Amino acid sequence: MRHRDFTRWPTVEGYVAEQSIVAGETVVVHCSSREPVVDVQVVRVGAERTAVWSAQVDVGDHATPDDAWRLGCDWPKAFEFVTSRSWRPGMYEIRLSTGDGPREVSEAFFVLRHGGAPTERPSTLLVLSTNTWQAYNQWGGRCMYSGAHEVSFLRPLERGYIARVTDDDGYDGRVANVGDYDPEHLRVQQYQAAHAYPLWSASSGWFNWERRFAIWAESQGIELDYAVDADLDRDPALLACRRLLVTAGHNEYWSWGMRDAVDGFVEVGGNWAILSGNTSFWQIRYTEDHRSMVCFKSDARTHDPYRDGAHRHLLTSMWSDPLIGRPENTTTGLSFTRGGYARVGHATPRSSGGYTVLAPDHWVFAGTDLHYGDTIGATAIAVGYEVDGCDLTIVDGRVVPTGADSTPASLEVLATAPAHLISITADVCEAPVALWAGVDPPGDLEYVASILFGDDSPSHVDRIRRGNAVMAIFMKGQGTVFNAGSANWCYGLGTDQNVEQITANVVAALGS
């Protein structure tokens, strides 16, 4: 065991024993600090920041195991506190500090769920994409973008996932380009260097997307309950008596149990607002105690022990892998395999950042005064980063799904925008080199083609070369699924009137 200074550079860091608890339960925090006294402030983050608990605690300096990224830190309990049933459900930031400088402050978090009976809980549930946060979190030396096949939840999050600085011009480190043509994303690089934020904090975390939805919803008087990804997998009663499930931002990593829970909820009349992109692209498996998750990703067919035998359907490959047999769009309506990236690298780098309206008379657009061909969300670049689509054709002048990719026949296409899976070959690299996990072939385009069709021959690659972001809605059983189709949709909340109106329409119609 030794110190990992390249990931432990803040003076004090910590994590909670349980990321999600019910109001009235105890939060146990594990910390290590190179200064003996730590100031702690616990704040609920919503439309307002509300401090609920503070203390000054003694914390020791503890070594970090070499494999902390996989098995956790195993730090001792530093302190604990009991939550109150009067505290509102929400996302709670635990601010740890030994001074005022950036190297002396870090954040941990927990989610507080409503403590009442199912009939007493808010009917709208926001589930935070905590699987994706940990997949990108390189604390301890590795993540699922730097060689890890298993990552632990019992370790700190790197800086930038929970809280972040916003520059004077309003820029806060998002991935998709918001200004001039910048295929290498120099602005992101400069921002991260100036504020010492790690590379993949731009791709995940509370700060980017869910925070924006929570702030907007509370400002609209929408009452939310909260949960984390693992709650969907381990708590059969989580969705009982709910009307609306909301997911936001970058919601990439899903277990079989999560899919079962949401499919069952929607089939019997629950509704789902997907305000995210790249939704449910990879299958993961939780360890038995839900303290870590496993995902072999592109190595699944060669290294995942579940690749053969009766459990092959739990292979931690992309959900659209034929070996799994459960494409994500049978649950979500859309798929990253037919979408890709928008305003990232050389993937539609000069696109508008907005959707083109195709069905202006749909109730989703009520109160917007939008017409056929109008653009939604371009000022906020609401169609950006990772986006989902489906195989499309035109029938009698209407854009409709072909169904060839397992998209539900009931899906209505409301709006579209161009997108593109990034290609990396021996001759071409469309990725922004400094932001990518690796630029050796194959790229996403070639990899997806090889999994879907058996190889990445030119004819197979061409089948998915030109993707689309799609905003859509469909019925599944007795329930309704609205899919915004873009990771950056929530950037339009608070900044784009049409994005706000559409979101309000969806939440009002599906949540009541």
C-alpha atoms as one frame of an Amber mdcrd trajectory, in Angstrom:
protein
   0.000   0.000   0.000   1.211   3.488  -0.797  -0.075   6.992  -1.441  -1.424
   7.749  -4.888  -0.509  11.425  -4.976  -1.518  11.812  -8.598  -5.144  11.127
  -7.669  -5.049  12.255  -4.025  -3.753  15.742  -4.545  -6.468  17.522  -2.482
  -5.405  17.743   1.150  -8.552  15.939   2.269 -10.798  13.498   0.438 -13.624
  11.185   1.379 -16.532   8.977   0.359 -19.677   7.599   1.979 -20.377   4.012
   2.921 -23.793   4.170   1.209 -24.491   6.541  -1.673 -28.244   6.394  -1.161
 -30.111   6.420   2.151 -33.615   7.070   3.470 -34.324  10.194   5.526 -33.698
   9.415   9.192 -30.774   7.051   8.544 -27.099   7.664   9.355 -24.460   8.830
   6.872 -21.043   7.283   7.491 -18.111   9.142   5.900 -14.627   7.696   5.338
 -11.797  10.208   4.906  -8.067  10.664   4.661  -6.407  14.019   5.261  -2.876
  15.321   5.320  -4.045  17.993   7.761  -5.369  16.737  11.119  -8.459  18.967
  11.389 -11.142  19.074   8.690 -14.105  21.422   8.367 -17.243  19.659   7.132
 -20.339  21.260   5.698 -23.292  19.267   4.347 -25.407  21.138   1.792 -28.517
  20.154  -0.114 -28.035  21.272  -3.733 -31.173  22.389  -5.551 -32.712  25.659
  -6.624 -30.977  26.957  -3.487 -27.990  25.650  -1.541 -29.236  24.756   1.929
 -26.729  23.919   4.675 -28.060  21.196   6.977 -25.082  20.059   9.079 -21.545
  21.195   9.872 -18.716  20.162  12.150 -14.987  20.246  12.667 -13.546  16.733
  12.861 -10.188  15.042  13.407  -9.099  12.950  10.433  -6.030  10.760   9.999
  -3.804  10.353   6.976  -4.331   6.861   5.561  -2.527   4.955   2.837  -4.327
   4.047  -0.365  -4.240   0.455  -1.662  -2.680  -0.008  -5.072  -5.974  -1.392
  -6.391  -8.257   1.170  -4.747  -9.891   1.844  -8.105 -11.184  -1.759  -8.071
 -11.646  -2.730  -4.416 -12.046   0.637  -2.723  -9.900   2.598  -0.295 -10.664
   0.727   2.945 -10.209   3.942   4.922 -11.654   3.929   8.451 -14.757   5.871
   9.409 -13.867   9.512   9.985 -17.263  10.751  11.191 -20.983  10.153  10.902
 -24.208  12.091  11.300 -27.892  11.253  11.460 -30.149  12.708   8.784 -33.462
  14.236   9.781 -36.840  13.251   8.435 -37.384  16.985   7.955 -34.599  17.098
   5.342 -35.941  17.185   1.794 -35.105  14.397  -0.651 -32.207  15.464  -2.810
 -28.557  15.467  -3.679 -26.391  16.362  -0.686 -22.858  17.655  -1.098 -20.366
  16.940   1.703 -17.771  19.697   1.473 -14.469  18.762   3.098 -11.904  21.517
   3.614  -8.659  22.287   5.412  -8.412  25.785   3.931  -9.779  27.966   1.153
  -7.589  26.976  -1.795  -8.613  24.422  -4.455  -6.025  21.940  -3.180  -7.591
  22.128   0.270 -11.204  21.386  -0.695 -13.010  18.335  -2.058 -16.557  17.019
  -2.210 -18.261  13.753  -1.404 -22.006  13.147  -1.772 -25.016  11.130  -0.790
 -28.580  10.985  -2.058 -31.453  11.264   0.419 -34.619   9.379  -0.500 -38.069
  10.102   0.885 -38.652   8.111   4.054 -42.430   7.683   3.833 -44.625   4.882
   2.548 -44.872   4.495  -1.251 -48.184   6.349  -1.319 -46.596   9.305   0.525
 -43.568   9.728  -1.732 -43.279  12.235  -4.600 -44.687  10.733  -7.786 -41.688
  11.904  -9.861 -38.371  10.159  -9.242 -35.014  11.468 -10.503 -32.428   8.689
 -10.698 -28.832   9.934 -10.820 -26.438   8.274 -13.287 -23.972   7.193 -10.612
 -22.831   4.122 -12.566 -21.588   6.441 -15.292 -19.936   8.749 -12.742 -17.858
   5.859 -11.436 -17.085   4.469 -14.883 -15.303   7.742 -15.717 -13.886   8.387
 -12.246 -10.159   7.621 -12.404  -9.506   8.084  -8.686  -6.977   5.478  -7.575
  -5.315   5.206 -10.976  -7.823   3.586 -13.321 -11.356   3.775 -14.646 -13.249
   2.037 -17.412 -11.507   4.296 -19.933  -7.999   3.469 -18.724  -7.911  -0.292
 -18.351 -10.295  -1.162 -15.495 -12.908  -3.893 -15.874 -14.247  -3.330 -12.355
 -14.575  -0.077 -10.414 -15.446   0.492  -6.772 -18.014   2.884  -5.341 -15.990
   3.039  -2.090 -13.522   5.696  -3.230 -13.658   9.458  -3.671 -14.831  11.124
  -6.849 -12.238  13.240  -8.602 -12.612  17.009  -8.568 -15.237  18.425 -10.907
 -17.863  15.704 -10.658 -19.886  17.324  -7.864 -18.905  21.019  -8.001 -17.001
  23.115 -10.506 -15.921  26.676 -11.270 -17.740  28.627 -13.975 -15.565  31.056
 -15.910 -16.487  34.722 -16.234 -17.879  34.125 -19.732 -20.179  31.350 -18.460
 -18.104  28.426 -19.712 -17.988  25.457 -17.340 -16.052  22.750 -19.116 -18.681
  20.967 -21.197 -17.462  18.668 -23.979 -19.523  19.663 -27.034 -18.195  22.821
 -28.666 -20.266  25.909 -27.909 -18.285  28.435 -29.939 -16.180  28.491 -33.067
 -14.934  25.460 -34.962 -12.624  23.677 -32.517 -12.230  19.980 -33.454  -9.436
  19.421 -30.926 -11.449  21.060 -28.119  -8.721  23.446 -27.068 -11.221  25.358
 -24.948 -11.948  22.284 -22.820  -8.243  21.586 -22.473  -7.486  25.142 -21.409
 -10.351  25.156 -18.907  -9.255  21.868 -17.326  -5.633  22.989 -17.139  -6.560
  26.342 -15.587  -8.721  24.769 -12.870  -6.892  21.436 -12.453  -9.911  19.306
 -13.328  -9.291  15.752 -14.534  -9.987  14.778 -18.125 -13.203  12.779 -17.796
 -14.980  15.054 -15.331 -16.316  16.751 -18.478 -18.029  13.505 -19.488 -19.898
  12.673 -16.313 -20.997  13.791 -12.873 -23.758  15.665 -11.068 -22.495  19.121
 -12.013 -22.972  18.705 -15.757 -26.566  17.608 -16.213 -28.684  16.291 -13.317
 -27.896  19.418 -11.294 -29.409  21.558 -14.028 -32.603  19.507 -14.120 -32.944
  19.520 -10.325 -32.511  23.300 -10.127 -34.982  23.901 -12.956 -37.579  21.447
 -11.584 -37.527  22.993  -8.118 -37.785  26.490  -9.586 -40.954  25.271 -11.344
 -42.427  23.875  -8.144 -41.967  20.253  -9.262 -41.495  17.963  -6.270 -38.861
  15.273  -6.804 -37.714  12.183  -5.023 -34.157  11.009  -5.665 -32.283   7.714
  -6.062 -29.075   6.339  -7.584 -28.631   3.739 -10.322 -28.027   0.863  -7.900
 -31.385   1.550  -6.214 -33.134   0.569  -9.457 -31.295  -2.754  -9.389 -31.674
  -3.681  -5.718 -34.970  -2.138  -4.545 -38.083  -3.698  -6.144 -40.318  -1.176
  -4.363 -38.451   1.909  -5.581 -40.864   2.594  -8.449 -44.045   1.591  -6.618
 -46.756   4.279  -6.764 -44.623   6.509  -9.017 -45.985   8.195 -12.111 -42.766
   9.439 -13.705 -39.151   8.322 -13.786 -36.627  10.938 -14.964 -33.051  10.313
 -16.063 -30.814  13.105 -17.291 -27.492  13.752 -18.984 -25.139  10.863 -19.601
 -26.854   7.652 -18.496 -24.582   5.075 -20.131 -24.177   2.035 -17.816 -27.155
  -0.196 -16.938 -27.550  -3.596 -15.306 -30.017  -6.294 -16.335 -31.929  -5.653
 -13.118 -32.205  -1.946 -13.892 -33.659  -2.732 -17.315 -36.141  -5.196 -15.783
 -37.273  -2.658 -13.183 -37.877   0.126 -15.700 -39.458  -2.120 -18.351 -41.841
  -3.503 -15.740 -42.677  -0.015 -14.454 -43.528   1.322 -17.913 -45.419  -1.781
 -19.038 -47.983  -1.385 -16.251 -48.533   2.342 -16.780 -45.500   4.191 -15.433
 -43.895   6.875 -17.591 -40.262   7.716 -18.294 -38.707  11.028 -19.383 -35.242
  10.339 -20.807 -33.437  13.697 -20.872 -30.154  12.064 -21.740 -28.003  10.599
 -24.484 -25.946   7.415 -24.861 -28.622   5.952 -22.589 -28.086   2.328 -21.519
 -25.328   1.677 -24.060 -23.245  -0.750 -21.934 -24.483  -3.575 -19.744 -22.840
  -3.792 -16.306 -22.993  -6.310 -13.489 -22.965  -5.295  -9.851 -21.025  -7.297
  -7.326 -23.257  -9.041  -4.803 -23.030  -6.208  -2.266 -23.447  -3.438  -4.873
 -20.111  -1.968  -3.750 -18.576  -2.156  -7.235 -19.575  -2.789 -10.828 -18.070
  -4.859 -13.637 -17.963  -3.961 -17.330 -15.517  -5.462 -19.830 -16.831  -3.267
 -22.679 -14.893  -3.930 -25.909 -13.026  -6.788 -24.190 -16.241  -8.570 -23.216
 -16.252 -11.163 -25.983 -12.707 -12.255 -25.161 -12.286 -11.616 -21.414 -15.667
 -11.574 -19.667 -16.143 -14.945 -17.890 -19.849 -14.725 -18.778 -19.088 -14.854
 -22.508 -20.068 -18.532 -22.699 -22.750 -20.618 -21.041 -26.167 -20.013 -19.520
 -25.343 -16.499 -18.287 -24.163 -15.109 -21.624 -27.117 -12.698 -21.668 -25.301
 -10.902 -18.794 -22.239 -10.278 -20.962 -20.901  -6.797 -20.186 -20.774  -5.715
 -23.795 -22.893  -3.069 -25.485 -26.591  -3.854 -25.046 -27.052  -4.058 -28.824
 -24.553  -6.935 -29.007 -26.433  -9.882 -30.589 -24.875 -12.177 -27.963 -26.965
 -10.368 -25.314 -30.107 -10.216 -27.416 -31.671  -7.193 -25.723 -30.991  -3.986
 -27.683 -31.358  -0.885 -25.515 -33.884   0.712 -27.854 -36.467  -1.931 -26.908
 -36.476  -0.083 -23.573 -35.483   3.483 -24.523 -36.739   3.697 -28.115 -33.359
   4.937 -29.379 -29.740   3.792 -29.558 -26.284   5.339 -29.626 -25.455   2.865
 -32.415 -27.611   4.972 -34.762 -26.701   8.312 -33.195 -23.167   9.082 -32.079
 -21.594  12.461 -31.427 -22.635  16.025 -32.199 -20.165  18.925 -32.200 -17.411
  16.620 -30.932 -14.111  16.287 -32.802 -14.909  15.921 -36.492 -18.394  14.540
 -35.783 -20.776  17.189 -37.151 -18.400  19.894 -35.830 -20.332  22.777 -37.380
 -23.890  21.534 -36.815 -26.362  23.993 -35.290 -26.494  22.311 -31.871 -30.283
  22.203 -32.152 -33.064  19.923 -33.350 -35.140  20.457 -36.502 -38.846  20.162
 -35.672 -40.710  17.538 -37.711 -44.004  17.165 -35.811 -44.947  20.654 -34.575
 -48.578  19.684 -33.845 -47.607  17.088 -31.229 -48.603  17.953 -27.636 -44.914
  17.916 -26.650 -44.555  21.262 -28.490 -47.647  22.932 -27.028 -47.034  26.556
 -26.075 -43.867  26.902 -28.168 -45.218  28.389 -31.434 -42.771  26.117 -33.261
 -43.318  25.294 -36.932 -42.135  22.509 -39.182 -38.444  23.052 -39.848 -37.820
  25.352 -36.898 -34.782  24.762 -34.705 -34.890  23.913 -30.988 -32.061  24.428
 -28.531 -29.308  25.748 -30.788 -28.452  28.688 -28.544 -27.722  26.277 -25.676
 -26.162  23.559 -27.900 -28.818  21.278 -26.426 -28.068  18.695 -29.121 -24.469
  17.930 -28.335 -21.886  15.491 -27.026 -23.406  11.962 -27.170 -26.786  11.471
 -28.808 -29.142   8.610 -29.604 -31.066   7.864 -32.788 -32.680   5.101 -34.797
 -32.731   3.721 -38.315 -34.935   6.113 -40.308 -36.763   6.314 -43.598 -39.325
   8.632 -45.207 -42.893   7.499 -45.869 -45.318   9.941 -47.480 -43.026  12.798
 -46.504 -42.845  11.761 -42.838 -39.657  10.620 -41.114 -40.368   7.264 -39.458
 -38.328   4.420 -37.952 -37.687   1.408 -40.167 -37.704  -0.990 -37.202 -34.641
  -2.765 -38.630 -32.692  -1.913 -35.468 -35.424  -3.100 -33.027 -36.869   0.386
 -32.558 -40.500   0.018 -31.405 -43.076   0.355 -34.167 -45.044   2.834 -32.027
 -42.183   5.351 -31.893 -43.030   8.825 -33.195 -40.148  10.950 -34.468 -40.601
  14.516 -33.215 -37.324  16.150 -34.266 -33.915  15.188 -35.652 -30.375  16.504
 -35.999 -27.290  15.090 -37.748 -24.842  13.025 -35.695 -21.943  10.732 -36.396
 -20.133   7.824 -34.755 -16.453   8.758 -34.693 -14.207   6.875 -37.098 -10.636
   5.886 -36.325  -8.749   3.852 -38.920  -5.144   3.557 -40.028  -5.721   6.609
 -42.231  -8.334   8.686 -40.378  -8.799   9.947 -36.818 -11.966  11.959 -36.257
 -11.552  12.035 -32.464 -10.187  14.995 -30.482  -6.886  13.345 -29.564  -6.361
  15.007 -26.175  -9.836  14.029 -24.922 -10.013  10.437 -26.131  -9.107   7.329
 -24.143  -7.094   6.097 -27.114  -6.810   6.806 -30.810  -5.711   3.400 -32.028
  -8.191   1.764 -34.425 -10.970   0.836 -34.348 -13.060   3.914 -33.662 -16.608
   3.792 -32.344 -17.942   3.588 -35.897 -15.873   0.563 -36.839 -16.305  -1.166
 -33.470 -20.095  -0.828 -33.467 -20.308  -2.074 -37.054 -18.216  -5.137 -36.193
 -20.443  -6.053 -33.234 -23.742  -5.425 -35.014 -22.905  -6.970 -38.373 -19.960
  -9.315 -37.762 -17.111  -7.216 -39.159 -16.164  -3.643 -40.020 -16.098  -4.045
 -43.789 -16.846  -0.867 -45.759 -20.374  -2.008 -46.576 -21.155  -2.617 -42.898
 -19.589   0.645 -41.752 -21.586   2.560 -44.348 -24.847   1.213 -42.909 -24.359
   3.327 -39.763 -21.930   6.012 -40.927 -24.539   8.782 -41.049 -26.424   8.893
 -37.780 -29.004  11.166 -36.278 -29.972  12.526 -32.932 -33.692  11.876 -32.529
 -36.295  13.307 -30.174 -39.059  10.740 -29.915 -41.988   9.368 -27.925 -43.607
   5.933 -27.844 -46.006   3.742 -25.932 -44.686   0.640 -24.168 -47.485  -1.447
 -22.708 -49.653   0.996 -20.774 -46.863   3.556 -20.225 -45.186   6.280 -22.267
 -41.497   6.946 -22.877 -40.273  10.360 -24.025 -36.658  10.403 -25.171 -34.897
  13.735 -25.751 -32.050  11.798 -27.391 -29.222  14.128 -26.326 -26.845  14.217
 -23.371 -26.824  18.006 -23.491 -30.595  18.529 -23.383 -30.505  19.893 -19.832
 -28.098  22.665 -20.825 -31.195  24.265 -22.328 -32.964  24.435 -18.961 -32.629
  27.986 -17.707 -31.248  29.192 -21.030 -33.623  28.169 -23.855 -37.362  28.915
 -23.663 -38.396  26.111 -26.033 -36.314  23.471 -24.255 -37.905  24.549 -20.991
 -41.440  24.503 -22.410 -41.021  21.044 -23.958 -39.588  19.677 -20.718 -42.413
  21.246 -18.724 -44.985  19.733 -21.084 -43.453  16.276 -20.735 -43.193  16.394
 -16.939 -46.727  17.750 -16.573 -48.326  15.238 -18.946 -46.414  12.150 -17.813
 -46.014  12.997 -14.129 -49.630  13.646 -13.216
